[in-house]
Amino acid sequence: MLQGYESYLRQLYGSELSLVKDGGGGGLSACLVYPNRYYVAMSNLGYLSVYRTAGETFGVSVERATLPDNVHLAQLEKSGKSILTIESRRPLKQFDVLLFSISFENDFINVLKILKLSGIPLRSSERDEKSPMIVAGGAATMINPEVLSPFVDFFPLGDGEELLGEVLSKLYEQKRSGTPKEEIVDEIASISGVYVPRHFRVTYDKKGRIGEFANIVGGEGKVVVRKLRDFSKGEFSSSIVTPNTEFSEMLLVEMGRGCPFSCAFCIADPIYAPVRMRGTDEVIDDVCRGVEFTGKVGLLGPAVLSHPDFYKVIDKVRELKGSVGIPSMRSEMLTDSQIECLREIGVRSITLAPEAGSEGLRKVIGKGISDDVFFGLIERCVAAGIFNVRLYFLVGIPGETDEDIQAVANFAKRVRHIVLSATKGSGKAGKVTVSMTPLVPKPHTPLMWMAMEEPGKLNQKIKKITNILKKAGGIAVVYEPPKWSYIQALQSRGDRRVADILEGVLEKGGNWKGAMRESAVNPDFYVVRERDKDESFPWDFLDYGINKGRLYERYLKIR
């Protein structure tokens, strides 16, 4: 039965093209774990970048592991066998260190699932010298690592290219010297950007809020999140190309980090600031390599069109007769010549994020783009031959009214009318897709004081929009269920006590409702409660250089 799983891993590994150089040596064995399916992991440029950094660090041999698909997961659970690595099909507990790369809070539970399936005690306090060190990084931990802190030995917080090589080199040195694991972790804590949960004591007041968050070993009370300043060094493109991913046979290329637009709900601005764009020559080198290897490149970044030489880059793709994929765009930044160039290099759909259906609500959250700009762009795209449009909207924005909900449907119907009018009689059909997501108030943003809207009300709003668009016809609708947004908010905004709920979910086979109902920890306390002005948040110890007072002033204007 297990042979099916191992054969599957061999097949995945055999279909890959690796672009990683060997760092030399192999005294420290590390497994880079993505707590979701292979398909998702290999679509994530952050995970692929960290794999390159680890693989090219001297003294480190690195392999990868992901959460098995449902069929193989059931096989492992029934047989009691361990999750295996992709490269050598080796059990995870045989490694010196497991490096979890976590992009999304709803994958936190998969970290526990992977540890359990691998025969590794969940909590760091329960593990001994024979157990691997458990390390976690990635965007979700940079937002707030506290919910996972009882399970993780330490967190390297910041850009992996800046920090991970330093951490792994220190682990390699300490292992060679025979240092006990607990002392190794203490040594690692001296590296700027590393957070060791057991070095901090948390107390709570009578209302359940954080009373004290203190470093009990004499170090700093804050952890500075490390940022990569020099993008001229290193590589910022896929380290592995595979057909078994969302971006099949495509080389992903990073254009830059940080977003210049400061939307009130978005986490990209605070955690990836300052805006850092890669040099044009470096990006074009990656583009040339991508077209040579696969014929197609994906240009990634929070604000791709903000790159000063975006047009020069896509023009290079056109010159090479390649094709390109790009993420959501700031619509007012596309010129007619850029649209025509995008069409010529294979772009057949445009993805826009109005976020709100009404201009007034858009302005409230810092996305002050008029309807005329959006509709004008869509008209120009359709006229150029780009007929498919995907629209992203948030539901549950502060001050949202019934009229604002109706405005989302009206916006989508107007877009459908533009597409149909342009394609009528041409024999070509365009597709309009509306994607709705409940607003989750994120840490480090002005909305972190906000109470998330209750799932029942969010469901009503989504149902209303869906019914209107269903009657209109010609518009596909997808949405994230509010119950999952609630769970995301719980983990994003929670403290160490929420770890008990996570364990309960694992014990109940993924039953969040049952685990929350039986837990002594009240999830509503973290999700649907407005925070006090001077309240200490679980993530306040993360130093991003953000002025909390100014965030609160902006929150008051939004609320």
Salt bridges, closest charged atoms under 4 A:
GLU6 OE1 - ARG10 NH2 3.95
GLU16 OE1 - ARG64 NH2 2.64
ASP69 OD1 - HIS72 ND1 2.94
GLU87 OE2 - ARG64 NE 2.77
ASP96 OD2 - LYS175 NZ 2.73
GLU105 OE2 - LYS442 NZ 2.72
GLU146 OE1 - ARG496 NE 2.78
ASP153 OD1 - ARG127 NH2 3.53
ASP159 OD1 - ARG257 NH1 3.17
ASP159 OD2 - ARG276 NH1 2.92
GLU161 OE2 - ARG257 NH2 2.54
GLU162 OE2 - ARG226 NH2 3.19
GLU166 OE1 - ARG226 NH2 2.99
ASP186 OD1 - ARG198 NH2 2.98
ASP186 OD1 - HIS199 NE2 2.80
GLU187 OE1 - LYS170 NZ 3.99
ASP205 OD2 - ARG209 NE 2.98
GLU212 OE1 - ARG201 NH2 3.21
GLU235 OE1 - ARG52 NH2 3.61
GLU235 OE1 - ARG289 NH2 3.51
GLU254 OE2 - ARG257 NE 2.52
ASP286 OD2 - ARG278 NH2 2.91
ASP286 OD1 - ARG289 NH2 3.23
ASP315 OD1 - ARG318 NH2 2.59
GLU319 OE2 - LYS316 NZ 3.19
GLU332 OE2 - ARG330 NH2 3.47
ASP336 OD1 - ARG380 NH1 2.78
GLU340 OE2 - ARG343 NH2 2.69
GLU344 OE1 - ARG318 NH1 3.05
GLU355 OE2 - LYS367 NZ 3.52
ASP371 OD1 - ARG362 NH2 2.83
GLU400 OE1 - LYS461 NZ 2.73
GLU453 OE1 - LYS461 NZ 2.89
ASP495 OD2 - ARG497 NH2 2.72
ASP500 OD1 - ARG123 NH2 2.89
GLU503 OE1 - ARG123 NH2 2.65
GLU518 OE2 - LYS508 NZ 3.00
GLU530 OE2 - ARG559 NH1 2.76
ASP532 OD2 - ARG209 NH1 2.50
GLU535 OE2 - ARG529 NH2 2.82
ASP540 OD2 - LYS548 NZ 2.79
